[in-house]
Amino acid sequence: MGLFKRKKNKKQEEIKIDLYQENDSVVEENNIENNQSDTNAQLNNKTDEEIIDETIFTFNKILSKNDRIITEYYTIKILSRIGLKNMDFNLQMLSMEKNVNRIKKDCFDLNRIISQLKNGLNYEREGILKLYNDVNDLYAFQNGLINQLNEVNSTSYGHLKISTVSVTINKTHEELEKLYLNICNELKPFNTFEEASEYIYYNSGDFIDKLINTFVMYVKESGNEEYIKQYDRKYFLPSDVVISLDIKEWIELYNRLKFVLRLMNKSNKTTFLSYQELYDTFEAKYAVLMMRADNNR
């Protein structure tokens, strides 16, 4: 598929970045702290209230890291199509999914018990000690998952273009999960990732035309004359007829759509919810194309 091949002696237009930058990674935030659990003898010298306070303190540390961990997991999952897969890559992905699901479930269950304690429900000493041990076990398990995330990133992902990684930046893990499902829907009708990306590249003209018209309508609904004049159809695309876009044009359109969407969300009294599905579909198509382009350079 020639349209995705890297041209020789052509300056790269996109900045390369590390997916898992060391100074911004969840691993650095955690620093893989050693869990200094008290011995049973030390616990015997503490009151129930002291043990509960320590348990809640540790549990809050777990919760503070969970969103970032799950976000990292879904980022890896989305970009797994272009990971430098070794023999156990798929096993690692399955293992991470199982571990993330366990942390979600355990946090939900433990949070319910801790909420009961905070609301004054009395627990026997044995139940308090069990809760203490369960929370500390989960804390250690969480650190193990952090190590696993770091290992997959360091061994399976090289330097990726900003145009590829941008689809995952500044998203919550709920938004990343939604993006992952939308990408799966784009790939579902096809036998291979390459087949899907080729189809999207050559057959998205009508969809893009509808998307641009929708955004222009959205801007008009704001009633802001300055925006209406500036963000017309020609702002998004120079041509009135859309047959197909090259990769550079996809990147430019994506950046402009994001900019206008962010601008309108700040100033527009109307809501974009009625158009959100169209944009989400576009973003999934864009992600597929960028991953294919990145995988072929």
N, C-alpha and C positions, 0 to 999 in steps of 0.2 A: 504494500500500500504506500505508494510514493509520497502521498501528501503528508505522511507522518515521519518521513525519513529526515535525518539531520543533514543539512547542506554543509558541505565542506567550506572552510575558510569564511564562514559567516559569523559575525559577532553575535554572541548570545545577547538577546534583548532582555531576558529576565534574570533577576538576581538569584543566585543559588543560596539556600540556607539549610541549616541542619533542622531536621524535623524535631529532634529532641535536643535542644540546646542545653548545654551543661549548666549554664548560669540561670536557666529558667525551668529546670526540670523538677518534677515532683520529687525526684530522688534527692536533689539538693535541698529542697524544702524540708524533707524529712531527715536527711543525713543518716538515714537508717539507725535511728536511735536505739540503743540497747535498753530493753525493757527490764528495769531493775526491780523485779518482783520481790516482795518480802517473803521470807521463809515462813513456814507454818508457825515456827516458834515466835517470830516477830509479830505475826498476826494475832497470836494469842494474847499479846500484851496490849492490843489496841481495842478500843471500844467499837461497837457496831457503827456509830456515827462516823468515826475516823475512817473505817474501812469503806463505808458508803461514799464519803467525800473523795477518797482516793479513786474509787471505782468510777465515779462520775467524772472526775478530772481526766482519767485515761480515756473514757468513752468520748468525751468532748474532743480530745485530740484525734481520735479515730474519725469522728464526724467531720472535723475541719479538713481532713485530707481526702475524704471520700469523693467529693465532687470532682476534684482535680484528677484523681485516679481513674474514675469512670470516664471523664473527658479524654484522658490519654488513651484509654482502652478503645473508645469509639474512633478516635483519630487513627490509631493503628489499624482498626478493622476496616475503615474506609479506604485507607491507602494500601491495604494488604494486597491489592491487585498488582502493585508495582514493587512489592518488597523483594529484596534479593533472597529468594527462598532457598533455604538449605533443606536437608532431608527431614528435619523434624519441625519445620515451620508450621505446617498444618496442625500438628499435635500441640505445638505451643499455643496456637490460636484457640483450639478447643479447650485446652487447659485454662487459659486466661478467662475464657467465657464462663467456664464452670466456677472459677475462683471469684470472679466479679459477682456472679449470681449468688454465691454463698455469702459474700460480704453484705450484699443488699439485704438478703433474708435475715442474717444474724443481726444486722444493725436495726432492722425493723423490730425483731423480737426483743432484743435487749433494750431498745428505746421504750418499748411498752412497759417493761418491768421497772426501768429507772423512773419513768413518769409516775408510776404507782408509788414508788418510794418517795418521790418529791411531794406527792399529794398526801402523804401521811399514812400510807398503808404499811402496816407492821409486817416484817419478815422475821422468821426465826434465824438464829445465828447461822445455821447450816445453809439456809437459802442465801444469806448475804455473802457467805464465803464462796458459794457456788457462782454467784453473780460476779464476784470479784475475779475468780479464776477464768470464767467464760470471757469477760471483757479483756483480760490480759492475754488470753489465748488468741482472741480476735486481733488484738493489737500486733502480736507477733506474726499472725497470718497475713495481716495487711502489709507488714514490712516485707514479707516474702513475695507478695504480689508486686510490690514496688520494684524489687530486684528483678522479677520476671519481666515486667514492662521495660525496664532499662536494658535488659539483655536482648530482647527482641528488637528494640530500637537500634541498639549499637551494632547488631549483627545483620539485620535485615533491611535497613534503610540507609542509603547513602545521602548525598546532597540532592535535595529536591528543589525545583524551581518554585519561586514565590507564587507563580500563577497556579501551580498545583496545590500547594499547601494552603493558599488563601481561602479555599472553601471550608476549611476547618477552624480558621482563626476567629477568636472572639465569639465562639458559640458555646452554649451550655451543653451538657451531655444529653439533655432531652432533644435539643436541636440537632446534635450530631447523630443521634439514633434515628431521628426522622430523615435526615439526609441519607444515612446508610440504607434505610428501607426504600427511599425513592430511587437510589442508584440501583438497588436490586430489582426494582420494577422496570427500570430501563434495560437491564441486562436479561431479564427473564425470557423474552421471546427469542433470544439468540443462543446459538450453540457455544460461541466463544466471545471473549471480551473484545477481540479484534473485530469480529463481525458486527458487534453492537456499535463500536465506535465508528466504524466505517459507515454504517447506516445513518447514524446521527449526523455525521459530517455532511453527507450528501442529501439528506432528506428532512432537514429542519427548517427549510425556507418558509413554509406556510405557518409553522408554529412560531417562528421568530417574528414574522409579520403580525400575527395576532398578539403576541406579547408586547411589541412596541406600541401598537394601537391601544392596548390596554393601559400601558404606562402613560401615554399621552392623555388618555381620557382621565386617568387618575389625577394628573397634574391640573387638568382643566377643572376638575371638581373642587380643587382648592380655592378657586376664585382669585388666586394671586396672579395679577396681570404680568408681573415681572417673570415669574416662573413659567407661566403659559407661553410667553414670548421666547424665553431662553431654552426651555426643555421641550421643544417640539420634536417631530419625527426626525428631522435632519440632525438634531443633537445626538441621537442614538445611532443613526445610520445615514451615511451620505447619499445612499441610493433609495429610490422609491420602490424598486423591485428587488426582492430578496430571493435569490436562487439557492445560494450556499455562501457560507462565510469561511475564510481561511482562519487558521489558528490565531493569528494576530488580531483579526477582527472579532473573534469570539472573546478574547481577553479584553479588548477595548470595550466591547458591549457589556460584558460582565461588570467591569469597573464602573461604567457609567450608570448602569442599572442600580448597583449598590449605592452609589453616591446619591442618586435621586431618591431612592427609597429611604435612605437615612435622613435626607433633608426633609422629605415630606412627612415622615413620622414625627419630626420635631415640630413642624409648623402647621400641618394639615389637620383640620378638625374632622375630616372624613377618615374612614378607616380603610386599610389596605386588605382587610381580611378576605373580602370577596375576590381579590386578585392573587392572594397569597399562593394558592395552589399552582397557578401558572408560573409564578416566579420560582417556586420550589422545584417544579419540573425542569425549568430552564437550568437551575443550579445543578441538578443531578446530571443533566446532559453535559453541561460544561465540565463537571468533575470527571466524567468518563473520558471526554476528549483530552483534558489536560493530563490525566494519568497515562493515557495511551501515548501522547506526544512525549511525555517525560520518560516513558519506558523504552522509547525507540531512539533516544538521542545517544 
